[in-house]
Amino acid sequence: MRHNRAHMSNYLDWLLAGLALCLFSVTPAMAQSTSPEKLPHVAVLATGGTIAGTAGSETQTTGYKPGVLTADALLKSVPSLGKIAQVSGEQISNVGSENITNDILLKLAKRVNQLLAQPDIAGVVVTHGTDTLEETAYFLDLVVKSDKPVVVTGSMRPSTAISADGPSNLLQAVTVAASPEARGHGVMIVLNDRIGSARYTTKTNGTSLDTFKGNDSGYLGTLVDEVPHFETSVLKRNTTSTPFDVSKLDSLPEVDIVYGYQNDGGFMYDAAVAHGAKGIVVAGVGAGSESLLTLPSIKKAIAQGVVVVRSSRTGGGFVPEDPAYVGLLGDDLNPQKARILLMLALTTTKDPASIQAMLHEF
């Protein structure tokens, strides 16, 4: 009898161990078997860039050809996307980001707004070359009319590189776009485990993976094991709280940037006005200083109705009032983002006071 009890006890121990083993082995599979139709729908809009680029060898990370892979090819390169969201892809353009034009910006923005208006779309991801990524992101930040997540991502290395960062960045971008916690943060830039705001994040290095930084504001959050953690928010007005509507626009006003340097002259300002510029951003030295050699041409441009905005070529810090110089104050926007905002401001008004308010608010 005692032997039977011992035998029964051993049998129960074996049975419990077997059940535990089944639970541990089945539970992850059950978690991964979520019905695809129950996952959030994220639309990926491809514009080209390094993330879609190819090179001649796996060690080549410069001198490659950008904008080769299609949206579908990008999505197929990251099978794990299907565990996070229902993902669909569209090709908006396929160029290096130095070739993004105003026409492409308008086409992209209109499509983003169309998609976000659909109830089944949880968020949008835009793949983009990194050289002008921050400009497109900030443009979208000002014209998107939804609080649903919009994420712009790219890569610093082409798809053929042995250390390509594109697949991971795309996975993280879709993860953020599919996250309910990402709503209401404005347009975001996601690369290299970082979640940045379109307003403040900028490219700071030509080749480093960790190039996108918000030097004065930090990041909105980070991703750890593909889980987004939001830590801060942006107080500047964006998306649904801006007055900019591109739905009926076929073009944008011409706005040029003129770089300040020692012994610079006024001829670049004269050329911009002759070319038809409606606005000029001064990438001034220091805190937006303008040289005595350029001031006559800048004042002449203003007298002809061209809106001039002072910014800093340093890429950081506020531009203060200074009676020695002329033009509106670009707040803490770098020259390329000041240009984006000035273009949109000119679609609504030519009043300098109103535009100055926008430069501070957005």
Secondary structure, 3 states (H helix, E strand, C coil): CHHHHHHHHHHHHHHHHHHHHHHHHHHHHHHHCCCHHHCCEEEEEEEECHHHCECCCCCCCCCCECCCCCHHHHHHCCHHHHHCCEEEEEEEEEECHHHCCHHHHHHHHHHHHHHHCCCCEEEEEEECCCCCHHHHHHHHHHHCCCCCCEEEECCCCCCCCCCCCHHHHHHHHHHHHCCHHHCCCCCEEEECCEEEECCCCEECCCCCCCCEECCCCCCCEEEECCEEEECCCCCCCCHHHCCCCCCCCCCCCCEEEEECCCCCCCHHHHHHHHCCCCEEEEEEECCCECCCCCHHHHHHHHHCCCEEEEEECCCCCCCCCCCCCCCEECCCCCHHHHHHHHHHHCCCCCCHHHHHHHHHHC
